[in-house]
Amino acid sequence: MPLSRRQFLYSTACSCLCANPLDLPIGLQLWTVREELQKNFNATLHKIAEIGYREVELFQLPVSNPHYRRKNFEDAGLACVSGHFYLDEFKNQRTIDAAKDLGLTYMIVVFPRLRSLSTRDVSKMKFEDLVPLYDKITLDDYKWNADEFNRLGEKLHRSGLQLGYHNHAVDLKRFGNVAALDTLIESTDPRFVTFEMDCGHVIHAGRNPVEYLKEVSNPNRTPASERPQARL
């Protein structure tokens, strides 16, 4: 019999709690329960905490009153430590201010920017419409993004926030002997840019996430883990 979403979350959390060698809080990306959140935000948060999760990550910044939402998380016994953002969203200082008000530590970029789309706000595009456009992405696009990440990461650092990047399978695209994600890691300043590995997308791209972590491990890049994903 197939597992329901709730049963899956419960069994996953129990497995993580029983095998947590790093002894760190177990976290959940809220995209997993986005439909439940729309039905009953507070009840869903409390259920997440009841299952055993202690940290959560936003998949978008959906609220006009971040203080109110922060209290919801705290009342449920959860810490909202990070959120996903498109690069376009950082143009608005209110986005950064809202992240600070929510108590976020990390602001995670979820897609690289295509310079050919510089006149379009991709944050308003549907995921399924956005992905095919990335077939045209170039290594120069990734180098340009690395420069943007360094600039933005330094700005966020001064505000007490940490910039990060969340990979998708497209980021393991190879240009000759070079993988795009390798270029991002090697071209960004570890003081200002961290990386959040999506293990599922690494596998989808045909790589082994454990072996890839070993390849790109850098002791200067402090982990700030999202479960079941991890940051380099």
N, CA, C and O of each residue as an XYZ file, in Angstrom:
928
protein
N       0.856     -1.192      0.000
C       0.000      0.000      0.000
C       0.898      1.251      0.000
O       1.823      1.349      0.806
N       0.624      2.199     -0.900
C       1.451      3.408     -0.943
C       1.324      4.215      0.347
O       0.260      4.256      0.964
N       2.417      4.851      0.742
C       2.394      5.701      1.926
C       1.765      7.043      1.609
O       1.982      7.598      0.532
N       0.988      7.563      2.542
C       0.489      8.927      2.410
C       1.638      9.879      2.689
O       2.671      9.472      3.221
N       1.461     11.146      2.332
C       2.495     12.149      2.597
C       2.801     12.208      4.096
O       3.963     12.285      4.496
N       1.754     12.170      4.917
C       1.939     12.242      6.371
C       2.712     11.025      6.881
O       3.612     11.161      7.710
N       2.360      9.838      6.383
C       3.059      8.629      6.801
C       4.522      8.670      6.378
O       5.407      8.249      7.122
N       4.765      9.181      5.177
C       6.137      9.291      4.691
C       6.960     10.221      5.579
O       8.080      9.888      5.965
N       6.396     11.392      5.901
C       7.115     12.337      6.753
C       7.407     11.735      8.115
O       8.491     11.910      8.670
N       6.422     11.023      8.644
C       6.604     10.428      9.972
C       7.708      9.377      9.950
O       8.587      9.376     10.813
N       7.662      8.480      8.959
C       8.659      7.407      8.904
C      10.047      7.969      8.624
O      11.037      7.475      9.165
N      10.126      9.009      7.774
C      11.417      9.626      7.468
C      12.000     10.279      8.710
O      13.182     10.121      9.014
N      11.151     11.020      9.425
C      11.625     11.709     10.636
C      12.102     10.709     11.673
O      13.139     10.912     12.306
N      11.351      9.631     11.852
C      11.749      8.620     12.836
C      13.097      8.015     12.481
O      13.931      7.781     13.355
N      13.307      7.761     11.185
C      14.584      7.202     10.737
C      15.720      8.171     11.013
O      16.791      7.773     11.473
N      15.477      9.471     10.725
C      16.504     10.487     10.938
C      16.823     10.656     12.418
O      17.982     10.797     12.807
N      15.767     10.639     13.241
C      15.972     10.841     14.665
C      16.716      9.666     15.292
O      17.469      9.830     16.252
N      16.489      8.478     14.731
C      17.161      7.298     15.267
C      18.600      7.192     14.769
O      19.433      6.538     15.395
N      18.884      7.836     13.644
C      20.234      7.791     13.070
C      20.674      9.216     12.756
O      20.578      9.670     11.616
N      21.147      9.902     13.761
C      21.545     11.300     13.613
C      22.962     11.469     14.144
O      23.160     12.028     15.223
N      23.957     10.982     13.385
C      25.333     10.960     13.899
C      25.914     12.347     14.161
O      26.841     12.487     14.958
N      25.381     13.369     13.501
C      25.900     14.718     13.706
C      25.258     15.403     14.912
O      25.712     16.461     15.349
N      24.199     14.791     15.444
C      23.500     15.337     16.606
C      23.090     16.798     16.368
O      23.321     17.670     17.206
N      22.477     17.037     15.203
C      21.996     18.366     14.826
C      20.483     18.329     14.655
O      19.923     17.256     14.428
N      19.805     19.472     14.757
C      18.348     19.487     14.578
C      17.951     18.973     13.195
O      18.573     19.322     12.192
N      16.921     18.149     13.155
C      16.406     17.633     11.893
C      15.435     18.666     11.314
O      14.556     19.164     12.018
N      15.601     18.981     10.028
C      14.784     20.026      9.418
C      13.998     19.544      8.214
O      14.279     18.488      7.647
N      13.014     20.333      7.836
C      12.127     19.995      6.715
C      11.989     21.201      5.795
O      11.774     22.322      6.255
N      12.115     20.963      4.481
C      11.799     21.974      3.488
C      10.272     21.988      3.320
O       9.669     20.969      2.983
N       9.659     23.150      3.558
C       8.196     23.227      3.622
C       7.508     23.009      2.278
O       6.287     22.859      2.231
N       8.271     22.988      1.184
C       7.689     22.637     -0.117
C       7.000     21.273     -0.027
O       5.997     21.034     -0.699
N       7.540     20.387      0.803
C       7.005     19.033      0.952
C       5.551     19.049      1.417
O       4.776     18.165      1.050
N       5.175     20.043      2.220
C       3.819     20.088      2.779
C       3.096     21.366      2.361
O       2.266     21.883      3.110
N       3.404     21.873      1.179
C       2.840     23.156      0.737
C       1.312     23.116      0.653
O       0.652     24.111      0.953
N       0.748     21.982      0.251
C      -0.708     21.887      0.140
C      -1.359     21.897      1.519
O      -2.402     22.519      1.720
N      -0.736     21.203      2.464
C      -1.262     21.176      3.832
C      -1.166     22.560      4.480
O      -2.054     22.955      5.235
N      -0.097     23.290      4.187
C       0.066     24.633      4.746
C      -1.035     25.569      4.268
O      -1.513     26.417      5.021
N      -1.432     25.407      3.014
C      -2.498     26.250      2.470
C      -3.829     25.964      3.158
O      -4.656     26.863      3.311
N      -4.035     24.733      3.566
C      -5.294     24.358      4.211
C      -5.332     24.830      5.665
O      -6.338     25.379      6.115
N      -4.242     24.618      6.395
C      -4.201     25.022      7.808
C      -2.737     25.211      8.202
O      -2.046     24.253      8.547
N      -2.282     26.450      8.146
C      -0.869     26.760      8.352
C      -0.412     26.331      9.749
O       0.555     25.582      9.881
N      -1.091     26.796     10.773
C      -0.655     26.530     12.145
C      -0.724     25.058     12.507
O       0.200     24.529     13.124
N      -1.807     24.391     12.130
C      -1.954     22.973     12.462
C      -0.857     22.144     11.793
O      -0.353     21.182     12.372
N      -0.494     22.529     10.569
C       0.558     21.802      9.859
C       1.904     21.986     10.549
O       2.673     21.032     10.666
N       2.195     23.200     11.007
C       3.446     23.446     11.731
C       3.518     22.603     12.998
O       4.557     22.019     13.304
N       2.425     22.542     13.722
C       2.414     21.765     14.963
C       2.583     20.271     14.680
O       3.221     19.557     15.454
N       2.012     19.804     13.575
C       2.162     18.392     13.216
C       3.609     18.100     12.843
O       4.140     17.048     13.199
N       4.252     19.024     12.128
C       5.662     18.862     11.765
C       6.515     18.710     13.027
O       7.385     17.843     13.108
N       6.243     19.576     14.007
C       6.989     19.514     15.264
C       6.686     18.219     16.022
O       7.576     17.623     16.629
N       5.429     17.792     15.978
C       5.031     16.562     16.665
C       5.761     15.356     16.077
O       6.141     14.441     16.808
N       5.957     15.353     14.765
C       6.657     14.254     14.110
C       8.107     14.166     14.592
O       8.676     13.078     14.676
N       8.701     15.335     14.910
C      10.069     15.329     15.405
C      11.012     16.307     14.746
O      12.178     16.407     15.127
N      10.507     17.039     13.746
C      11.345     18.053     13.108
C      11.509     19.255     14.040
O      10.617     19.570     14.828
N      12.660     19.917     13.937
C      12.936     21.071     14.791
C      13.253     22.332     14.002
O      13.180     23.434     14.546
N      13.602     22.189     12.736
C      13.887     23.338     11.881
C      13.126     23.205     10.571
O      12.853     22.096     10.112
N      12.789     24.336      9.975
C      12.116     24.323      8.681
C      12.752     25.367      7.767
O      13.424     26.299      8.209
N      12.510     25.169      6.478
C      12.989     26.101      5.467
C      11.821     26.492      4.567
O      11.075     25.631      4.101
N      11.667     27.780      4.328
C      10.609     28.277      3.456
C      10.939     27.991      1.996
O      12.104     28.014      1.600
N       9.892     27.717      1.187
C      10.108     27.604     -0.247
C       9.750     28.909     -0.954
O       9.997     29.058     -2.150
N       9.176     29.841     -0.223
C       8.922     31.185     -0.721
C       8.670     32.085      0.480
O       8.489     31.614      1.602
N       8.663     33.392      0.220
C       8.388     34.355      1.290
C       6.952     34.820      1.091
O       6.726     35.799      0.381
N       5.973     34.147      1.696
C       4.583     34.335      1.307
C       3.785     35.333      2.139
O       2.582     35.487      1.927
N       4.431     36.009      3.074
C       3.628     36.737      4.055
C       3.950     38.219      4.054
O       5.085     38.625      3.804
N       2.939     39.014      4.335
C       3.125     40.462      4.422
C       3.522     40.887      5.831
O       4.027     41.992      6.029
N       3.294     40.003      6.819
C       3.645     40.312      8.201
C       4.574     39.220      8.734
O       4.111     38.276      9.374
N       5.894     39.340      8.473
C       6.813     38.271      8.881
C       6.856     38.047     10.382
O       7.128     36.932     10.826
N       6.591     39.091     11.182
C       6.589     38.912     12.635
C       5.519     37.911     13.049
O       5.731     37.084     13.936
N       4.361     38.001     12.390
C       3.258     37.096     12.714
C       3.638     35.659     12.419
O       3.410     34.777     13.247
N       4.210     35.410     11.259
C       4.610     34.061     10.902
C       5.726     33.559     11.814
O       5.749     32.381     12.172
N       6.634     34.425     12.186
C       7.720     33.998     13.074
C       7.138     33.480     14.386
O       7.609     32.479     14.927
N       6.117     34.162     14.893
C       5.482     33.708     16.127
C       4.819     32.349     15.928
O       4.826     31.512     16.832
N       4.246     32.128     14.742
C       3.642     30.827     14.465
C       4.674     29.711     14.563
O       4.412     28.665     15.157
N       5.835     29.935     13.985
C       6.895     28.933     14.051
C       7.328     28.696     15.494
O       7.459     27.556     15.941
N       7.545     29.786     16.206
C       8.012     29.675     17.595
C       6.976     28.975     18.463
O       7.331     28.153     19.308
N       5.698     29.290     18.264
C       4.639     28.651     19.045
C       4.586     27.145     18.800
O       4.198     26.377     19.680
N       4.979     26.733     17.600
C       4.971     25.306     17.270
C       6.251     24.609     17.713
O       6.372     23.390     17.594
N       7.208     25.383     18.226
C       8.478     24.799     18.644
C       9.446     24.578     17.498
O      10.319     23.713     17.565
N       9.282     25.379     16.431
C      10.131     25.242     15.251
C      10.974     26.495     15.049
O      10.564     27.597     15.414
N      12.146     26.315     14.469
C      12.983     27.446     14.069
C      13.007     27.497     12.551
O      13.377     26.522     11.897
N      12.612     28.631     11.992
C      12.665     28.815     10.543
C      14.020     29.447     10.228
O      14.208     30.650     10.405
N      14.953     28.630      9.762
C      16.347     29.073      9.663
C      16.742     29.560      8.280
O      17.743     30.261      8.131
N      15.963     29.195      7.264
C      16.359     29.588      5.913
C      15.156     29.628      4.990
O      14.068     29.174      5.343
N      15.367     30.182      3.794
C      14.303     30.273      2.805
C      14.897     30.279      1.411
O      16.065     30.619      1.220
N      14.078     29.899      0.434
C      14.493     29.875     -0.966
C      14.038     31.148     -1.675
O      12.924     31.626     -1.464
N      14.911     31.683     -2.513
C      14.647     32.937     -3.213
C      15.217     32.883     -4.624
O      16.191     32.179     -4.891
N      14.590     33.640     -5.522
C      15.173     33.870     -6.833
C      16.072     35.096     -6.755
O      15.861     35.983     -5.928
N      17.069     35.137     -7.620
C      18.027     36.230     -7.590
C      17.338     37.578     -7.758
O      17.767     38.573     -7.174
N      16.273     37.615     -8.552
C      15.533     38.871     -8.765
C      14.990     39.452     -7.468
O      14.900     40.671     -7.322
N      14.632     38.594     -6.536
C      13.981     39.048     -5.315
C      14.905     39.870     -4.425
O      14.442     40.648     -3.591
N      16.211     39.696     -4.605
C      17.154     40.432     -3.766
C      17.257     41.904     -4.164
O      17.868     42.703     -3.454
N      16.657     42.258     -5.300
C      16.656     43.658     -5.713
C      15.794     44.512     -4.782
O      15.966     45.728     -4.698
N      14.875     43.863     -4.096
C      13.943     44.550     -3.209
C      14.446     44.442     -1.767
O      14.474     43.352     -1.196
N      14.837     45.556     -1.190
C      15.358     45.548      0.181
C      14.329     45.011      1.163
O      14.691     44.474      2.209
N      13.054     45.151      0.835
C      12.011     44.649      1.731
C      12.084     43.127      1.877
O      11.713     42.584      2.917
N      12.560     42.445      0.843
C      12.720     40.996      0.929
C      13.770     40.639      1.970
O      13.571     39.733      2.779
N      14.882     41.350      1.946
C      15.958     41.112      2.906
C      15.502     41.472      4.319
O      15.785     40.752      5.276
N      14.799     42.588      4.435
C      14.294     43.002      5.747
C      13.310     41.976      6.303
O      13.326     41.666      7.494
N      12.449     41.450      5.420
C      11.475     40.451      5.857
C      12.165     39.177      6.314
O      11.732     38.550      7.281
N      13.241     38.786      5.623
C      13.994     37.594      6.020
C      14.588     37.773      7.408
O      14.580     36.844      8.215
N      15.098     38.954      7.684
C      15.662     39.227      9.010
C      14.569     39.211     10.069
O      14.761     38.669     11.158
N      13.424     39.805      9.751
C      12.317     39.829     10.710
C      11.815     38.420     11.027
O      11.392     38.143     12.150
N      11.864     37.540     10.037
C      11.436     36.160     10.248
C      12.435     35.362     11.081
O      12.121     34.283     11.583
N      13.645     35.911     11.221
C      14.664     35.216     11.978
C      15.508     34.272     11.144
O      16.202     33.414     11.691
N      15.459     34.421      9.806
C      16.260     33.551      8.953
C      17.749     33.802      9.167
O      18.171     34.919      9.467
N      18.518     32.760      9.011
C      19.972     32.868      8.994
C      20.484     32.800      7.562
O      21.467     33.454      7.214
N      19.811     32.002      6.734
C      20.256     31.757      5.364
C      19.208     32.213      4.355
O      18.015     31.971      4.535
N      19.663     32.872      3.295
C      18.831     33.185      2.142
C      19.435     32.420      0.973
O      20.557     32.692      0.545
N      18.668     31.456      0.464
C      19.196     30.495     -0.504
C      18.666     30.791     -1.908
O      17.455     30.827     -2.125
N      19.573     31.001     -2.851
C      19.199     31.193     -4.254
C      18.900     29.819     -4.853
O      19.665     28.873     -4.670
N      17.770     29.719     -5.578
C      17.348     28.397     -6.048
C      17.606     28.139     -7.521
O      17.515     26.992     -7.961
N      17.923     29.162     -8.295
C      18.253     28.956     -9.697
C      19.300     29.976    -10.110
O      19.299     31.100     -9.608
N      20.196     29.601    -11.021
C      21.112     30.608    -11.551
C      20.348     31.560    -12.470
O      19.266     31.232    -12.957
N      20.905     32.706    -12.694
C      20.264     33.709    -13.559
C      20.797     33.567    -14.972
O      22.010     33.500    -15.171
N      19.917     33.522    -15.950
C      20.314     33.565    -17.339
C      20.350     35.019    -17.788
O      19.343     35.723    -17.714
N      21.503     35.464    -18.249
C      21.594     36.862    -18.668
C      20.669     37.156    -19.839
O      20.246     38.296    -20.031
N      20.356     36.127    -20.624
C      19.435     36.319    -21.745
C      18.017     36.615    -21.275
O      17.186     37.082    -22.054
N      17.735     36.339    -19.976
C      16.418     36.606    -19.409
C      16.454     37.807    -18.462
O      15.609     37.941    -17.577
N      17.430     38.661    -18.662
C      17.646     39.757    -17.709
C      16.479     40.735    -17.645
O      16.334     41.464    -16.663
N      15.646     40.755    -18.686
C      14.500     41.680    -18.674
C      13.227     41.033    -18.138
O      12.178     41.675    -18.094
N      13.309     39.768    -17.732
C      12.136     39.056    -17.241
C      12.305     38.717    -15.769
O      13.400     38.378    -15.321
N      11.222     38.810    -15.026
C      11.231     38.463    -13.610
C      10.885     36.984    -13.497
O       9.711     36.614    -13.501
N      11.918     36.131    -13.395
C      11.680     34.688    -13.385
C      11.033     34.216    -12.096
O      10.520     33.098    -12.033
N      11.051     35.062    -11.058
C      10.425     34.664     -9.796
C       8.914     34.498     -9.943
O       8.270     33.869     -9.103
N       8.351     35.064    -11.015
C       6.907     34.960    -11.252
C       6.559     33.800    -12.178
O       5.383     33.534    -12.425
N       7.574     33.111    -12.691
C       7.340     32.031    -13.635
C       7.084     30.718    -12.913
O       7.597     30.492    -11.817
N       6.293     29.859    -13.528
C       6.052     28.538    -12.971
C       7.308     27.685    -13.135
O       8.050     27.826    -14.107
N       7.527     26.806    -12.173
C       8.724     25.956    -12.173
C       8.828     25.178    -13.477
O       9.902     25.091    -14.072
N       7.692     24.605    -13.924
C       7.725     23.761    -15.115
C       8.005     24.572    -16.385
O       8.467     24.021    -17.384
N       7.724     25.879    -16.347
C       8.030     26.738    -17.494
C       9.472     27.228    -17.449
O      10.065     27.546    -18.480
N      10.021     27.285    -16.255
C      11.368     27.819    -16.079
C      12.441     26.806    -16.447
O      13.443     27.154    -17.072
N      12.229     25.550    -16.059
C      13.266     24.533    -16.231
C      13.728     24.377    -17.679
O      14.936     24.320    -17.907
N      12.820     24.303    -18.689
C      13.305     24.109    -20.069
C      14.213     25.230    -20.565
O      15.055     25.001    -21.434
N      14.058     26.421    -20.032
C      14.887     27.536    -20.470
C      16.353     27.313    -20.122
O      17.245     27.877    -20.756
N      16.592     26.491    -19.115
C      17.954     26.291    -18.660
C      18.744     25.324    -19.535
O      19.923     25.077    -19.280
N      18.103     24.775    -20.564
C      18.855     24.008    -21.546
C      19.845     24.895    -22.284
O      20.832     24.413    -22.840
N      19.571     26.206    -22.284
C      20.409     27.153    -23.024
C      21.486     27.810    -22.167
O      22.244     28.645    -22.660
N      21.560     27.441    -20.890
C      22.505     28.101    -19.999
C      23.943     27.777    -20.408
O      24.234     26.678    -20.882
N      24.832     28.745    -20.217
C      26.229     28.590    -20.625
C      27.146     28.672    -19.408
O      26.725     29.080    -18.326
N      28.396     28.279    -19.598
C      29.370     28.383    -18.522
C      29.609     29.843    -18.161
O      29.846     30.159    -16.995
N      29.550     30.728    -19.135
C      29.691     32.157    -18.842
C      28.557     32.653    -17.954
O      28.758     33.529    -17.113
N      27.349     32.084    -18.145
C      26.233     32.438    -17.255
C      26.577     32.079    -15.811
O      26.328     32.861    -14.894
N      27.149     30.896    -15.616
C      27.502     30.468    -14.265
C      28.601     31.342    -13.670
O      28.570     31.652    -12.479
N      29.563     31.737    -14.483
C      30.622     32.616    -13.987
C      30.043     33.971    -13.591
O      30.454     34.568    -12.595
N      29.086     34.447    -14.382
C      28.423     35.717    -14.061
C      27.642     35.584    -12.754
O      27.660     36.491    -11.921
N      26.953     34.443    -12.575
C      26.218     34.216    -11.330
C      27.153     34.174    -10.133
O      26.823     34.694     -9.068
N      28.318     33.559    -10.300
C      29.282     33.503     -9.195
C      29.666     34.915     -8.768
O      29.763     35.194     -7.573
N      29.883     35.802     -9.724
C      30.215     37.191     -9.397
C      29.062     37.866     -8.657
O      29.274     38.616     -7.704
N      27.838     37.587     -9.111
C      26.662     38.166     -8.455
C      26.524     37.624     -7.029
O      26.210     38.374     -6.105
N      26.756     36.335     -6.859
C      26.661     35.733     -5.530
C      27.680     36.347     -4.577
O      27.365     36.622     -3.420
N      28.889     36.559     -5.059
C      29.923     37.168     -4.212
C      29.520     38.574     -3.781
O      29.666     38.953     -2.618
N      29.016     39.330     -4.736
C      28.615     40.717     -4.435
C      27.446     40.734     -3.456
O      27.466     41.461     -2.463
N      26.437     39.932     -3.744
C      25.257     39.898     -2.890
C      25.570     39.265     -1.540
O      25.066     39.712     -0.510
N      26.399     38.227     -1.544
C      26.749     37.566     -0.296
C      27.463     38.492      0.670
O      27.239     38.432      1.879
N      28.323     39.348      0.136
C      29.021     40.313      0.992
C      28.030     41.321      1.572
O      28.146     41.725      2.729
N      27.066     41.716      0.762
C      26.040     42.653      1.237
C      25.208     42.024      2.359
O      24.957     42.663      3.380
N      24.784     40.777      2.166
C      23.992     40.099      3.186
C      24.807     39.863      4.453
O      24.285     39.954      5.564
N      26.076     39.565      4.277
C      26.959     39.335      5.420
C      26.980     40.551      6.341
O      26.993     40.415      7.565
N      26.984     41.735      5.743
C      26.983     42.967      6.547
C      25.664     43.131      7.288
O      25.595     43.837      8.294
N      24.617     42.479      6.791
C      23.300     42.548      7.438
C      23.069     41.394      8.405
O      21.990     41.273      8.985
N      24.082     40.545      8.581
C      23.940     39.418      9.498
C      23.285     38.197      8.883
O      22.828     37.316      9.610
N      23.228     38.123      7.548
C      22.628     36.991      6.848
C      23.678     36.281      6.003
O      24.713     36.856      5.666
N      23.399     35.031      5.668
C      24.315     34.230      4.857
C      23.627     33.848      3.552
O      22.523     33.302      3.561
N      24.283     34.137      2.430
C      23.769     33.721      1.126
C      24.164     32.274      0.858
O      25.261     31.839      1.208
N      23.258     31.545      0.236
C      23.559     30.175     -0.158
C      22.994     29.880     -1.532
O      22.240     30.678     -2.089
N      23.360     28.733     -2.072
C      22.844     28.304     -3.380
C      22.378     26.862     -3.283
O      23.083     25.997     -2.762
N      21.170     26.617     -3.797
C      20.547     25.296     -3.794
C      20.604     24.739     -5.216
O      20.048     25.328     -6.144
N      21.275     23.610     -5.379
C      21.464     23.065     -6.722
C      20.244     22.308     -7.229
O      19.437     21.786     -6.459
N      20.141     22.270     -8.556
C      19.223     21.366     -9.246
C      20.064     20.513    -10.191
O      21.265     20.739    -10.339
N      19.431     19.541    -10.823
C      20.180     18.633    -11.698
C      20.907     19.388    -12.802
O      22.012     19.008    -13.189
N      20.299     20.451    -13.310
C      20.911     21.218    -14.399
C      22.277     21.757    -14.003
O      23.128     21.974    -14.865
N      22.497     21.975    -12.718
C      23.765     22.548    -12.261
C      24.927     21.561    -12.330
O      26.084     21.942    -12.152
N      24.615     20.295    -12.587
C      25.674     19.306    -12.799
C      25.993     19.144    -14.281
O      26.760     18.262    -14.668
N      25.397     20.001    -15.103
C      25.673     20.002    -16.542
C      27.156     20.254    -16.766
O      27.764     21.092    -16.101
N      27.726     19.523    -17.708
C      29.156     19.641    -17.962
C      29.419     20.487    -19.205
O      28.717     20.392    -20.212
N      30.432     21.297    -19.100
C      30.931     22.081    -20.225
C      32.370     21.616    -20.457
O      33.305     22.113    -19.828
N      32.528     20.664    -21.360
C      33.830     20.026    -21.507
C      34.107     19.173    -20.288
O      33.333     18.270    -19.970
N      35.199     19.451    -19.605
C      35.564     18.689    -18.407
C      35.114     19.373    -17.123
O      35.470     18.938    -16.028
N      34.334     20.440    -17.252
C      33.961     21.247    -16.090
C      32.462     21.149    -15.841
O      31.658     21.350    -16.751
N      32.090     20.837    -14.588
C      30.681     20.862    -14.197
C      30.320     22.264    -13.731
O      31.117     22.936    -13.076
N      29.118     22.696    -14.072
C      28.690     24.058    -13.740
C      28.773     24.322    -12.238
O      29.254     25.374    -11.816
N      28.306     23.371    -11.435
C      28.308     23.562     -9.980
C      29.733     23.688     -9.440
O      29.983     24.445     -8.502
N      30.671     22.938    -10.041
C      32.071     23.073     -9.639
C      32.553     24.505     -9.852
O      33.274     25.060     -9.023
N      32.144     25.090    -10.968
C      32.544     26.463    -11.274
C      31.987     27.430    -10.240
O      32.686     28.345     -9.804
N      30.724     27.233     -9.842
C      30.136     28.101     -8.822
C      30.892     27.984     -7.500
O      31.188     28.987     -6.851
N      31.201     26.747     -7.110
C      31.884     26.528     -5.830
C      33.280     27.141     -5.856
O      33.697     27.801     -4.904
N      33.993     26.919     -6.949
C      35.371     27.387     -7.041
C      35.475     28.904     -7.230
O      36.499     29.506     -6.907
N      34.408     29.516     -7.753
C      34.465     30.942     -8.093
C      33.820     31.845     -7.049
O      33.782     33.063     -7.227
N      33.312     31.267     -5.964
C      32.664     32.074     -4.933
C      33.505     32.095     -3.663
O      34.260     31.168     -3.370
N      33.348     33.173     -2.931
C      34.092     33.376     -1.690
C      33.389     32.618     -0.566
O      32.233     32.918     -0.268
N      34.052     31.641      0.070
C      33.393     30.847      1.116
C      32.967     31.658      2.325
O      32.171     31.183      3.135
N      33.483     32.876      2.463
C      33.031     33.727      3.564
C      31.614     34.229      3.320
O      30.877     34.506      4.266
N      31.238     34.344      2.060
C      29.977     34.993      1.714
C      28.968     34.076      1.029
O      27.790     34.422      0.933
N      29.407     32.921      0.554
C      28.508     32.031     -0.197
C      28.686     30.601      0.299
O      29.793     30.062      0.283
N      27.593     29.997      0.737
C      27.598     28.585      1.106
C      26.723     27.821      0.123
O      26.031     28.427     -0.694
N      26.749     26.502      0.198
C      26.001     25.689     -0.761
C      25.140     24.671     -0.038
O      25.559     24.056      0.942
N      23.931     24.509     -0.543
C      22.951     23.578      0.000
C      22.751     22.478     -1.034
O      22.137     22.703     -2.077
N      23.260     21.313     -0.750
C      23.167     20.229     -1.723
C      21.804     19.552     -1.681
O      21.357     19.104     -0.625
N      21.154     19.481     -2.825
C      19.944     18.683     -2.986
C      20.391     17.326     -3.510
O      20.692     17.168     -4.693
N      20.430     16.350     -2.607
C      20.959     15.030     -2.961
C      20.145     14.385     -4.078
O      20.701     13.716     -4.950
N      18.827     14.586     -4.051
C      17.976     13.996     -5.084
C      18.327     14.499     -6.471
O      18.351     13.722     -7.426
N      18.599     15.792     -6.591
C      18.958     16.348     -7.893
C      20.354     15.908     -8.328
O      20.612     15.754     -9.522
N      21.247     15.707     -7.374
C      22.572     15.190     -7.714
C      22.441     13.783     -8.297
O      23.085     13.454     -9.293
N      21.604     12.958     -7.670
C      21.368     11.602     -8.168
C      20.697     11.652     -9.530
O      21.052     10.887    -10.427
N      19.723     12.552     -9.691
C      19.019     12.698    -10.974
C      19.995     13.057    -12.088
O      19.791     12.683    -13.243
N      21.051     13.778    -11.740
C      22.051     14.164    -12.730
C      23.072     13.062    -12.989
O      23.990     13.231    -13.791
N      22.902     11.917    -12.293
C      23.782     10.786    -12.533
C      25.015     10.746    -11.662
O      25.956     10.008    -11.957
N      25.031     11.533    -10.583
C      26.184     11.558     -9.687
C      25.823     10.953     -8.337
O      24.648     10.867     -7.980
N      26.832     10.537     -7.596
C      26.671     10.026     -6.247
C      26.909     11.182     -5.274
O      28.022     11.705     -5.219
N      25.901     11.596     -4.506
C      26.081     12.770     -3.640
C      27.175     12.609     -2.597
O      27.847     13.586     -2.265
N      27.374     11.405     -2.072
C      28.430     11.186     -1.079
C      29.798     11.392     -1.726
O      30.663     12.067     -1.169
N      29.984     10.804     -2.905
C      31.263     10.951     -3.598
C      31.475     12.392     -4.045
O      32.592     12.907     -4.019
N      30.378     13.035     -4.458
C      30.522     14.427     -4.899
C      30.915     15.335     -3.728
O      31.733     16.241     -3.887
N      30.335     15.089     -2.565
C      30.710     15.855     -1.378
C      32.203     15.696     -1.073
O      32.880     16.657     -0.708
N      32.695     14.482     -1.227
C      34.110     14.251     -0.976
C      34.975     15.027     -1.966
O      36.032     15.550     -1.611
N      34.511     15.092     -3.213
C      35.276     15.775     -4.250
C      35.385     17.276     -3.991
O      36.438     17.879     -4.200
N      34.283     17.869     -3.535
C      34.249     19.336     -3.438
C      34.382     19.846     -2.011
O      34.293     21.050     -1.770
N      34.596     18.927     -1.053
C      34.675     19.351      0.347
C      35.756     20.395      0.541
O      36.874     20.282      0.038
N      35.373     21.417      1.295
C      36.295     22.504      1.609
C      36.087     22.837      3.078
O      34.989     23.257      3.441
N      37.080     22.673      3.937
C      36.895     22.916      5.373
C      36.514     24.350      5.704
O      36.053     24.625      6.811
N      36.701     25.270      4.760
C      36.341     26.661      5.022
C      34.859     26.928      4.800
O      34.350     27.987      5.167
N      34.160     25.955      4.193
C      32.731     26.134      3.946
C      31.971     25.467      5.085
O      31.848     24.243      5.120
N      31.465     26.262      6.011
C      30.832     25.744      7.218
C      29.471     25.141      6.909
O      28.633     25.828      6.325
N      29.206     23.866      7.278
C      27.891     23.285      7.038
C      26.817     23.981      7.874
O      27.044     24.379      9.016
N      25.660     24.110      7.271
C      24.493     24.613      7.992
C      23.323     23.811      7.464
O      22.624     24.248      6.549
N      23.111     22.656      8.028
C      22.405     21.591      7.342
C      20.905     21.799      7.231
O      20.235     22.252      8.160
N      20.414     21.449      6.057
C      18.975     21.319      5.840
C      18.727     19.832      5.661
O      19.431     19.197      4.876
N      17.794     19.270      6.326
C      17.538     17.841      6.215
C      16.339     17.626      5.302
O      15.347     18.347      5.415
N      16.409     16.614      4.369
C      17.479     15.656      4.199
C      18.596     16.129      3.281
O      19.460     15.336      2.910
N      18.597     17.395      2.910
C      19.668     17.928      2.091
C      20.790     18.421      2.992
O      20.629     18.447      4.212
N      21.905     18.807      2.426
C      23.016     19.292      3.250
C      23.744     20.407      2.549
O      23.809     20.441      1.320
N      24.294     21.323      3.324
C      25.089     22.401      2.758
C      26.554     22.044      2.828
O      27.002     21.398      3.776
N      27.302     22.467      1.821
C      28.745     22.222      1.810
C      29.420     23.237      2.692
O      30.643     23.218      2.831
